[in-house]
Amino acid sequence: MGWWNWLQTQPKRRWRDLVRLFVAAAGTGDFIRPLFHMLFHTGMRLGEALALEWVDVEFEHQRIVVRKSKSGEGRKIPLRGALADELIMWKPHSRESRWVFPAR
């Protein structure tokens, strides 16, 4: 049994513990932490997340606009509170770049 299959058999409590462990290990000044939150809370593909620009993150409408996706069609994803908070904390670290994750 692969680790993914094993993980899916575990209680949700274990998932939360693993998420907390990963986030704690990611550090605060590195792009890994907000990128992880982006992937975890939205289900976005890595390429979609790395292609995001700040104009795609609509805090006032509580959504993220994915303009480039694997299917070729854009979509809108809800922006949850925990992710919004993480992105607000991350924005000063993005060096005033138009990209959400400029280290890409």
Backbone bond lengths (Angstrom), bond angles and torsions (degrees), N, CA, C in turn:
res aa  C-N    CA-C-N  psi(-1)  N-CA   C-N-CA  omega(-1)  CA-C   N-CA-C  phi
1 M - - - 1.454 - - 1.530 107.95 -
2 G 1.327 116.37 126.98 1.461 120.82 178.02 1.519 111.42 -71.91
3 W 1.325 115.97 165.27 1.462 119.78 -177.60 1.520 111.75 -63.75
4 W 1.348 117.80 -34.07 1.462 119.77 179.98 1.524 110.67 -65.85
5 N 1.327 116.91 -43.63 1.468 120.27 178.18 1.520 110.42 -63.58
6 W 1.333 116.40 -40.40 1.464 120.08 178.20 1.523 110.36 -62.76
7 L 1.341 116.43 -43.98 1.456 120.76 -177.49 1.528 111.19 -62.59
8 Q 1.314 116.72 -37.27 1.465 119.89 -179.70 1.524 112.44 -67.84
9 T 1.314 117.75 -20.13 1.464 120.27 178.15 1.519 112.35 -86.00
10 Q 1.330 117.28 -7.35 1.460 121.24 -176.61 1.529 111.05 -84.57
11 P 1.337 116.75 153.77 1.469 119.46 178.34 1.534 111.20 -65.50
12 K 1.342 115.81 156.46 1.469 120.44 -179.48 1.522 111.66 -57.22
13 R 1.310 116.96 -29.20 1.462 120.51 177.55 1.516 110.15 -57.07
14 R 1.311 117.16 -41.27 1.464 121.28 179.11 1.520 110.89 -64.70
15 W 1.335 117.77 -39.12 1.466 121.16 177.04 1.527 109.99 -59.35
16 R 1.338 115.97 -47.52 1.468 119.62 -179.69 1.521 110.97 -61.29
17 D 1.326 116.90 -39.65 1.467 120.56 178.22 1.526 110.83 -62.84
18 L 1.322 116.77 -41.95 1.460 120.49 179.37 1.524 111.52 -66.21
19 V 1.318 116.35 -39.21 1.464 119.84 178.14 1.522 109.91 -64.19
20 R 1.327 117.17 -45.36 1.470 120.45 178.71 1.522 110.99 -60.77
21 L 1.306 116.98 -41.98 1.453 121.38 179.81 1.531 110.57 -62.69
22 F 1.315 116.96 -45.32 1.462 120.70 -179.43 1.524 110.88 -64.43
23 V 1.326 116.50 -46.05 1.468 120.49 -178.83 1.526 110.46 -63.58
24 A 1.315 117.63 -40.21 1.465 120.37 178.55 1.521 110.80 -63.96
25 A 1.315 116.64 -36.18 1.465 120.61 -178.52 1.524 112.26 -76.80
26 A 1.316 117.35 -19.28 1.459 120.49 -173.91 1.527 113.87 -74.75
27 G 1.324 118.04 -22.33 1.464 120.01 -178.55 1.518 110.70 81.11
28 T 1.331 117.04 171.54 1.459 120.28 -174.09 1.522 113.89 -105.23
29 G 1.311 120.13 -25.86 1.456 121.18 -176.49 1.510 113.62 -96.96
30 D 1.297 117.56 4.70 1.452 122.95 -176.18 1.521 109.12 -104.37
31 F 1.314 118.39 150.91 1.461 121.24 -177.95 1.528 112.96 -72.54
32 I 1.333 118.32 -12.51 1.464 120.71 -177.95 1.529 111.66 -61.32
33 R 1.323 116.64 -42.88 1.468 119.99 -178.09 1.529 112.29 -60.93
34 P 1.354 119.73 -55.33 1.466 117.64 179.43 1.530 113.14 -66.34
35 L 1.320 117.03 -31.38 1.466 119.82 176.90 1.526 110.25 -65.13
36 F 1.320 116.78 -43.05 1.465 120.09 177.16 1.524 110.37 -60.04
37 H 1.330 117.18 -45.74 1.463 120.01 178.86 1.525 110.38 -60.25
38 M 1.318 116.75 -41.61 1.462 120.65 179.39 1.535 110.29 -59.26
39 L 1.317 116.70 -49.82 1.466 120.76 -178.41 1.525 111.25 -66.10
40 F 1.324 116.91 -42.18 1.462 121.44 -176.24 1.528 111.92 -67.74
41 H 1.326 117.29 -45.26 1.462 121.03 -173.91 1.524 113.60 -82.54
42 T 1.326 117.97 -17.96 1.468 119.39 -175.87 1.522 114.19 -114.28
43 G 1.318 117.71 -22.82 1.463 120.02 -175.02 1.518 112.59 75.06
44 M 1.330 116.82 14.71 1.463 120.70 -179.51 1.523 110.66 -67.88
45 R 1.312 115.48 154.20 1.459 120.61 170.89 1.527 108.56 -74.67
46 L 1.316 116.26 154.69 1.460 120.49 -178.25 1.527 111.16 -57.85
47 G 1.315 117.66 -45.46 1.464 121.27 -179.89 1.519 112.81 -61.20
48 E 1.336 116.51 -36.43 1.464 120.24 177.38 1.525 110.92 -65.43
49 A 1.320 115.87 -43.82 1.464 120.00 -179.14 1.529 110.79 -65.70
50 L 1.312 117.02 -41.62 1.468 120.12 -178.36 1.528 112.55 -70.29
51 A 1.325 117.12 -20.72 1.464 121.19 179.53 1.528 112.84 -88.58
52 L 1.331 117.66 -1.88 1.462 120.43 -177.25 1.525 112.57 -69.57
53 E 1.309 114.51 139.36 1.457 122.08 171.62 1.530 106.91 -109.40
54 W 1.333 116.24 159.88 1.463 119.10 -178.13 1.527 111.64 -61.54
55 V 1.327 118.68 -29.47 1.469 119.74 178.35 1.528 111.55 -66.61
56 D 1.339 116.99 -19.27 1.466 121.26 178.08 1.520 112.70 -79.42
57 V 1.318 116.44 -15.82 1.467 121.25 179.15 1.519 107.20 -96.79
58 E 1.316 115.89 103.39 1.459 121.60 -175.58 1.522 109.34 -99.31
59 F 1.324 115.47 88.31 1.465 120.55 -177.89 1.528 110.91 -61.27
60 E 1.341 116.71 -39.36 1.468 120.29 -176.47 1.530 111.93 -67.50
61 H 1.328 117.72 -28.65 1.471 121.61 178.23 1.527 112.37 -101.28
62 Q 1.315 116.45 1.16 1.464 123.96 179.53 1.536 111.51 52.17
63 R 1.350 114.49 53.67 1.460 119.28 178.35 1.523 110.11 -153.79
64 I 1.330 113.61 161.49 1.458 122.16 174.90 1.524 106.37 -118.90
65 V 1.311 116.28 131.46 1.462 121.25 179.64 1.524 108.22 -100.59
66 V 1.326 115.45 117.11 1.467 121.18 176.34 1.518 106.52 -94.18
67 R 1.321 116.36 113.27 1.462 120.73 -176.95 1.530 112.11 -91.88
68 K 1.330 115.07 -31.92 1.466 120.24 -179.04 1.522 108.65 -117.73
69 S 1.323 116.56 116.80 1.460 119.57 178.24 1.526 109.74 -133.16
70 K 1.303 114.94 169.72 1.463 120.68 -178.33 1.533 111.42 -61.19
71 S 1.337 115.79 -35.17 1.464 119.92 -178.84 1.528 112.78 -77.90
72 G 1.339 116.05 -12.44 1.449 119.60 -178.73 1.515 113.26 89.77
73 E 1.328 116.37 -8.93 1.462 121.00 179.12 1.524 109.54 -105.90
74 G 1.313 116.15 142.50 1.458 120.84 176.37 1.519 110.60 -80.41
75 R 1.321 115.03 168.27 1.459 119.89 176.33 1.520 109.46 -157.93
76 K 1.318 114.94 165.62 1.460 121.25 178.66 1.520 108.42 -115.07
77 I 1.318 115.22 133.20 1.460 121.86 -177.02 1.526 108.13 -119.21
78 P 1.340 118.15 134.08 1.467 119.46 178.33 1.536 111.65 -60.80
79 L 1.317 115.20 141.02 1.460 122.28 177.72 1.520 107.65 -101.81
80 R 1.319 116.62 103.13 1.465 122.61 -178.80 1.522 111.15 -75.76
81 G 1.328 115.67 159.30 1.453 121.72 -176.17 1.517 114.72 -57.07
82 A 1.338 117.81 -45.73 1.464 120.64 -178.15 1.526 111.18 -63.18
83 L 1.314 117.06 -40.18 1.462 120.73 178.62 1.524 110.48 -70.25
84 A 1.320 117.39 -41.15 1.469 120.66 178.24 1.525 110.17 -59.46
85 D 1.332 116.72 -44.53 1.473 120.65 178.33 1.518 111.02 -60.50
86 E 1.319 116.37 -42.59 1.466 120.95 -179.57 1.529 110.96 -64.31
87 L 1.318 116.82 -41.44 1.464 120.43 -179.83 1.532 111.73 -69.31
88 I 1.322 116.62 -36.58 1.467 120.08 176.73 1.526 110.05 -62.99
89 M 1.333 117.25 -40.39 1.473 120.42 177.14 1.528 111.22 -68.98
90 W 1.334 117.91 -31.36 1.461 122.47 -176.42 1.530 112.40 -78.53
91 K 1.328 117.60 -31.23 1.461 120.99 -171.24 1.533 113.67 -52.52
92 P 1.335 121.57 -43.53 1.471 119.50 178.11 1.536 113.32 -62.45
93 H 1.322 117.68 -24.90 1.464 121.78 -179.81 1.531 112.27 -81.15
94 S 1.318 117.33 -11.10 1.468 120.00 -176.95 1.526 112.47 -83.79
95 R 1.313 116.21 10.81 1.469 122.84 172.11 1.534 113.03 55.63
96 E 1.322 115.87 39.79 1.467 121.89 178.25 1.526 112.91 55.25
97 S 1.317 116.23 26.72 1.452 121.48 177.79 1.526 109.74 -77.30
98 R 1.305 117.15 156.29 1.471 119.33 173.81 1.520 109.96 -75.43
99 W 1.326 117.82 -19.10 1.471 123.12 -178.83 1.523 109.63 -85.91
100 V 1.322 116.18 140.88 1.465 120.02 176.12 1.534 109.36 -66.02
101 F 1.324 116.84 -40.74 1.469 122.25 179.60 1.517 109.12 -119.03
102 P 1.341 117.79 80.72 1.461 120.53 -174.43 1.521 113.99 -68.09
103 A 1.309 118.39 -15.49 1.478 120.98 -179.78 1.518 111.06 -78.15
104 R 1.309 116.68 5.05 1.463 120.67 -175.71 1.479 109.59 -65.30
